[in-house]
Amino acid sequence: MTVTYSSKVANATFLSFHRLLLRWRGSIYKLLYREFLLFALLYTILSLIYRLALSEQQKRLFEKLSIYCDRYAEQIPVTFVLGFYVTLVVNRWWNQFLNLPWPDRLMFHISSCVQGKDEYGRLLRRTLVRYINLTSLLIFRSVSTAVCKRFPTIDHVVEAGFMTPEERKVFENIRSPHLKYWIPVVWFSNLASRARQEGRIQDAIDLQNILNEMNTFRTWCATLFGYDWVGIPLVYTQVVTLAVYTFFFACLIGRQFLDPAQGHPGHDLDLYVPVFTLLQFFFYSGWLKVAEQLINPFGEDDDDFEANWIIDRNLQVSLLAVDEMHMNLPHMTKDIYWNDSDARPPYTLAAADYCIPSFLGSTTDMGSALSFWSLVYHRSSVFKITYDQQNPERGQLYFYINSRCFKVVKLLTTHLFHFSRTQIFSLLSLV
């Protein structure tokens, strides 16, 4: 089940993420604690062997090996390959979410365009939405382990009501070596065409819109199938995994605390517990675990997509929209703002601070509201731009040079501006 915590981080407050660090379900601790304990155990065993079991000559040899591993482990490009890989996996995961098949747009068209409140009209609409739900179910059965466990055979699909026994016979008689999720799409298209011929769909444009939405729905299903078929190249996954595991295998030896009495550079302290090495393992291996969990979101991890819930929701909502809600409208009444030209919904006391004035532009506060323009002095000449409120043509801008009036351009403004002589003559060129 998807772990949702949006309400916990709705507001950015002091240490707002600290609550999330204490959660177990869906956490990095749950994913990583086994590997973390194994790494700490192996490190401890090597440390005890170095300190208690080796002779002095063997300790000197181990120290040379430790310095060698520590020096060359940093040459493994863990950050580069792991960061790029996780970015690729996250983008792939999000694109799969965007292509989950939702029948809402299609059921709206069916409910509004397939006419008839009689039993046949009801049967027609329910059958159409059942076909699209059957299409998505067949796709989810092929890509999701949770759905496959719920519907392991076609018998379970028939038993759940997505397919009738007669439809199953037709489905199984169609011989094809490929995944047959497209068969309900063909049934849908043919049934929609029949509805148009029978006058249940009254306009060819309505039929075209329904078929276009059906093609969009089929594209979503095909995209999920494509993501399941063509994954991230195996060699890239292997390279990233080997880079991380090799790096920390070298760290098991290279990050050991050596005898300070030997004077090895960087080994002045013997702290026994490699705090920063453990943190580095936690972050890098946790990064790899993120990719491991998101690379296939149709499994049974905590943050995988709820495919079974999607199937249940889509079937219930789509049947309700095309059957009980078909042409079932509430009585129309005048709204409470019927004679109010300035409709303002009320605010509760808790939301009073969110009532803000409208944004009028970033230059709104550059000047004060005035009905005249500023005087501009240049040598002995006086240039004056003014807005004449008494003029019947509202919004005319007038330009005065030594008491002579020129109408320049229509302009309505309430802000004070100072014009240079060059700008004024540019305005005169518009006359």
C-alpha positions in Angstrom: 0.0 0.0 0.0 1.3 3.4 -0.9 2.7 5.4 2.0 1.1 8.8 2.1 2.4 11.6 4.3 1.4 14.7 2.4 -0.6 16.1 5.3 2.4 15.8 7.6 4.5 18.2 5.4 1.8 20.6 4.3 3.5 23.4 6.1 7.2 24.1 6.3 7.9 24.4 10.0 10.9 24.1 12.3 12.1 20.5 12.0 9.0 19.6 10.0 10.7 16.4 8.6 11.7 15.0 12.0 8.3 13.2 12.4 8.9 11.3 9.2 12.3 10.0 10.4 10.5 8.0 13.1 8.2 6.1 10.8 8.9 2.5 10.0 6.5 1.5 7.2 7.9 2.5 3.8 11.0 3.8 5.5 14.6 3.4 4.5 15.2 1.6 7.8 12.8 -1.2 6.8 14.5 -1.6 3.4 18.1 -1.4 4.6 18.4 -2.8 8.1 19.4 -6.3 7.0 22.2 -5.1 4.7 23.3 -2.5 7.3 23.6 -5.1 10.1 25.5 -7.5 7.8 28.0 -4.7 6.9 28.4 -3.8 10.5 28.9 -7.4 11.5 31.5 -8.1 8.8 33.4 -4.9 9.8 33.4 -6.0 13.4 34.6 -9.4 12.6 37.5 -8.1 10.5 38.3 -5.6 13.3 38.4 -8.3 15.9 40.6 -10.5 13.7 43.1 -7.6 13.2 43.2 -6.7 16.8 43.2 -10.2 18.5 44.0 -13.0 16.0 46.8 -11.7 13.8 50.5 -11.8 14.7 52.6 -8.6 14.5 53.9 -9.5 11.0 50.4 -10.3 9.8 49.1 -7.0 11.2 51.7 -5.1 9.2 50.6 -6.9 6.1 46.9 -6.2 6.9 47.7 -2.5 7.4 49.3 -2.3 4.0 46.3 -4.0 2.4 43.9 -1.6 4.3 45.8 1.5 3.1 45.8 0.2 -0.5 42.0 -0.5 -0.4 41.3 2.9 1.1 43.3 4.7 -1.5 41.9 3.0 -4.6 38.3 2.6 -3.4 37.7 6.3 -4.0 38.4 5.8 -7.7 35.1 3.8 -8.1 32.6 6.4 -9.5 29.8 5.4 -7.1 28.2 8.8 -6.9 28.1 9.4 -10.7 26.7 6.0 -11.8 24.4 5.7 -8.8 23.0 9.2 -9.1 22.3 8.9 -12.8 20.8 5.5 -12.4 18.4 6.6 -9.6 17.3 9.6 -11.7 16.5 7.3 -14.6 14.6 5.0 -12.4 12.6 7.8 -10.7 11.6 9.3 -14.1 10.6 5.9 -15.3 8.5 5.3 -12.2 6.7 8.6 -12.5 6.0 8.1 -16.2 4.4 4.8 -15.4 2.2 6.5 -12.8 1.1 9.1 -15.5 0.1 6.2 -17.8 -2.1 4.3 -15.3 -5.4 3.6 -17.1 -8.3 5.7 -15.7 -11.7 5.3 -17.4 -13.1 8.6 -16.2 -13.0 10.6 -19.4 -14.4 7.7 -21.4 -17.2 7.0 -19.0 -18.3 10.7 -19.1 -18.6 10.4 -22.9 -20.5 7.2 -22.7 -22.9 8.5 -20.1 -23.7 11.6 -22.1 -23.6 10.4 -25.6 -25.1 6.8 -25.5 -28.8 7.5 -25.2 -31.6 5.4 -23.8 -33.0 4.9 -20.3 -34.5 1.6 -21.3 -33.0 -1.8 -20.4 -31.1 -2.1 -23.7 -29.6 1.4 -23.3 -28.6 0.5 -19.8 -27.1 -2.8 -21.0 -25.2 -1.0 -23.8 -23.6 1.5 -21.5 -22.7 -1.0 -18.9 -21.2 -3.4 -21.4 -19.0 -0.6 -22.9 -17.5 0.3 -19.6 -17.1 -3.3 -18.6 -15.0 -3.8 -21.8 -12.6 -1.0 -20.9 -12.3 -2.3 -17.3 -11.6 -5.8 -18.7 -8.9 -4.3 -20.9 -7.1 -2.7 -17.9 -7.5 -5.9 -15.9 -5.8 -8.0 -18.5 -2.9 -5.5 -18.6 -2.6 -5.4 -14.8 -2.6 -9.2 -14.7 0.4 -9.2 -17.0 2.5 -6.6 -15.2 1.5 -6.7 -11.5 2.3 -9.6 -9.2 -0.5 -8.5 -6.8 -3.1 -8.6 -9.4 -1.9 -11.8 -10.9 -2.3 -13.4 -7.4 -5.8 -12.1 -7.3 -6.8 -13.2 -10.8 -4.4 -16.1 -11.7 -6.6 -17.5 -14.4 -9.4 -16.4 -16.8 -11.8 -18.4 -14.6 -11.2 -15.8 -11.8 -11.8 -13.0 -14.3 -15.1 -14.5 -15.3 -16.0 -15.2 -11.6 -15.3 -11.6 -10.8 -17.8 -10.4 -13.4 -15.4 -8.7 -15.8 -16.2 -11.3 -18.5 -19.2 -13.4 -19.2 -19.0 -17.2 -20.0 -20.0 -16.5 -23.6 -17.3 -13.8 -24.0 -14.8 -16.2 -22.5 -15.5 -18.8 -25.2 -15.0 -16.1 -27.9 -11.9 -14.9 -26.1 -10.3 -18.4 -26.0 -11.3 -19.3 -29.5 -9.2 -16.4 -30.9 -5.8 -18.0 -31.5 -3.0 -15.6 -30.9 0.5 -16.1 -29.4 0.4 -12.5 -28.1 -1.2 -11.0 -25.1 -4.9 -10.6 -25.9 -5.7 -7.5 -24.0 -6.7 -5.8 -27.3 -9.7 -8.1 -27.8 -12.0 -6.1 -25.5 -10.9 -3.0 -27.3 -12.2 -4.5 -30.6 -15.4 -5.5 -28.9 -15.8 -1.9 -27.6 -15.2 -0.4 -31.0 -17.7 -2.7 -32.8 -20.3 -2.2 -30.1 -20.0 1.6 -30.3 -20.4 1.5 -34.1 -23.5 -0.6 -33.7 -24.9 1.9 -31.2 -24.3 4.6 -33.8 -26.1 2.6 -36.5 -29.0 2.0 -34.1 -29.3 5.7 -33.2 -28.2 5.3 -29.6 -25.3 7.6 -30.5 -26.9 10.4 -32.4 -23.9 12.1 -33.9 -20.9 10.8 -35.7 -18.8 13.3 -33.8 -19.9 11.8 -30.5 -18.8 8.4 -31.9 -15.5 9.8 -32.9 -14.9 11.3 -29.5 -15.7 8.0 -27.8 -13.3 6.1 -30.0 -10.6 8.7 -29.5 -10.9 8.4 -25.8 -10.8 4.6 -26.2 -7.6 4.9 -28.1 -6.1 7.1 -25.4 -7.1 4.5 -22.8 -5.6 1.7 -24.9 -2.4 3.8 -25.3 -2.1 3.9 -21.5 -2.5 0.2 -21.2 0.1 -0.4 -24.0 2.5 1.9 -22.4 2.4 0.0 -19.1 2.9 -3.2 -21.1 5.9 -1.6 -22.9 7.5 -0.5 -19.6 7.1 -4.1 -18.3 8.6 -5.6 -21.5 11.5 -3.2 -22.0 13.2 -2.3 -18.8 16.4 -0.5 -17.9 19.2 -2.5 -19.6 20.4 -5.2 -17.4 24.0 -4.3 -17.9 23.4 -0.9 -16.4 21.7 -2.3 -13.3 24.6 -4.8 -12.9 27.2 -2.0 -13.3 25.5 0.1 -10.6 25.1 -2.8 -8.2 28.7 -4.0 -8.7 30.0 -0.5 -8.2 28.2 -0.1 -4.9 29.0 -3.6 -3.5 32.6 -3.4 -4.6 33.1 0.0 -3.0 31.8 -1.2 0.3 33.7 -4.5 0.1 36.8 -2.4 -0.2 35.6 -0.2 2.7 35.4 -3.3 5.0 39.2 -3.5 4.8 40.2 0.1 3.9 38.2 1.8 6.6 39.6 -0.2 9.5 41.1 1.7 12.3 44.8 0.8 12.3 47.3 0.9 15.2 48.1 4.6 15.9 51.6 3.5 17.1 52.6 2.6 13.6 52.2 6.2 12.4 50.2 5.6 9.3 48.8 8.8 7.8 45.2 9.5 8.8 45.3 6.8 11.5 46.0 8.9 14.5 42.9 7.9 16.4 41.4 4.5 17.1 37.7 5.0 17.5 36.6 1.3 17.0 33.3 2.4 15.5 33.5 3.8 11.9 30.7 6.3 12.2 31.1 8.1 8.9 31.7 4.8 7.0 28.4 3.5 8.4 26.7 6.7 7.3 28.2 6.5 3.9 26.9 2.9 3.6 23.5 4.0 4.8 23.3 6.8 2.2 24.8 5.0 -0.8 23.0 1.6 -0.2 19.8 3.5 0.7 20.1 5.2 -2.7 20.4 1.9 -4.4 17.4 0.6 -2.4 15.3 3.5 -3.7 16.1 2.4 -7.2 15.4 -1.2 -6.3 12.0 -0.4 -5.0 10.9 2.0 -7.8 12.3 0.1 -10.8 9.1 -2.0 -10.9 6.2 -0.2 -9.1 3.8 -3.1 -9.7 5.2 -5.4 -7.1 4.3 -5.8 -3.5 6.6 -3.2 -1.8 5.2 -0.6 0.5 5.4 2.2 -2.1 4.2 0.2 -5.1 1.1 1.2 -7.0 -2.2 -0.1 -5.6 -3.2 -1.9 -8.8 -6.0 -3.9 -7.1 -7.5 -0.8 -5.6 -7.4 0.9 -9.1 -9.3 -2.1 -10.6 -11.9 -1.9 -7.8 -12.3 1.9 -8.0 -12.5 2.0 -11.8 -15.2 -0.7 -12.0 -17.4 0.8 -9.3 -17.1 4.4 -10.5 -17.6 3.7 -14.2 -20.7 1.5 -13.7 -22.2 4.1 -11.4 -21.5 6.9 -13.9 -23.1 5.2 -16.9 -26.0 3.6 -15.1 -27.5 5.2 -12.0 -26.2 8.7 -12.9 -27.2 8.6 -16.5 -29.4 11.6 -17.1 -30.1 11.7 -13.4 -29.8 15.4 -12.7 -30.7 17.4 -9.6 -33.3 20.1 -9.9 -31.9 23.4 -11.2 -32.3 26.4 -8.8 -31.0 29.9 -8.7 -27.6 30.1 -7.0 -27.1 32.3 -4.0 -25.1 34.8 -6.1 -28.0 35.2 -8.6 -28.2 39.0 -8.4 -24.7 39.6 -7.0 -22.2 40.9 -9.6 -19.4 40.6 -7.1 -19.6 37.0 -6.0 -17.4 36.4 -2.9 -17.5 33.0 -1.2 -17.3 33.3 2.6 -14.2 32.5 4.7 -14.2 30.7 8.0 -12.3 32.3 10.9 -9.5 29.8 10.5 -9.1 30.7 6.8 -9.5 34.5 7.2 -5.8 35.1 6.7 -6.0 33.6 3.2 -8.4 36.3 1.9 -6.0 38.5 -0.1 -6.4 41.2 -2.7 -6.0 40.4 -6.3 -2.6 40.7 -7.9 -2.6 43.7 -10.3 1.0 43.5 -11.6 4.4 44.0 -10.2 4.4 47.8 -11.1 1.3 48.6 -9.2 3.1 50.1 -6.3 5.6 52.1 -8.3 3.7 55.4 -7.9 0.7 56.9 -6.2 -2.7 57.4 -7.7 -2.7 60.9 -9.3 -4.9 62.6 -11.9 -2.0 64.6 -13.5 1.5 63.9 -14.7 4.7 65.4 -13.5 6.5 68.5 -14.9 9.8 67.9 -16.5 12.2 70.8 -16.7 15.0 70.8 -19.2 17.0 74.1 -19.5 14.4 76.9 -20.2 11.7 74.7 -21.7 8.8 73.3 -19.8 7.4 69.9 -20.9 4.2 68.8 -19.4 2.2 65.6 -19.8 -1.2 65.5 -18.3 -4.4 63.5 -18.3 -7.4 65.7 -18.8 -10.3 64.3 -16.7 -12.8 66.8 -18.2 -12.2 65.5 -21.7 -15.1 63.3 -22.7 -12.8 60.9 -24.4 -11.6 59.0 -21.4 -8.1 57.9 -21.4 -6.6 60.5 -23.8 -3.0 61.5 -23.1 -2.1 65.1 -23.9 1.3 66.6 -24.3 2.0 70.3 -23.7 5.1 72.2 -25.0 5.0 75.9 -24.1 1.2 75.8 -23.7 0.6 74.1 -27.1 -1.4 70.9 -26.8 -0.8 67.7 -28.8 -2.9 64.6 -28.4 -0.3 61.8 -28.3 -1.9 58.4 -27.7 -4.7 56.7 -25.8 -3.4 55.8 -22.4 -5.1 55.2 -19.1 -2.9 55.1 -16.0 -2.9 56.3 -12.4 0.8 56.3 -11.8 3.4 59.1 -11.7 6.2 58.9 -14.3 9.1 61.2 -15.1 10.0 61.4 -18.8 13.4 62.5 -20.2 13.6 64.9 -23.1 14.4 62.0 -25.4 11.4 60.0 -24.3 9.2 63.1 -24.8 10.2 63.6 -28.4 9.7 59.9 -28.9 6.1 60.4 -27.8 5.8 63.4 -30.2 6.8 61.2 -33.1 3.5 59.3 -32.5 1.4 62.5 -33.3 
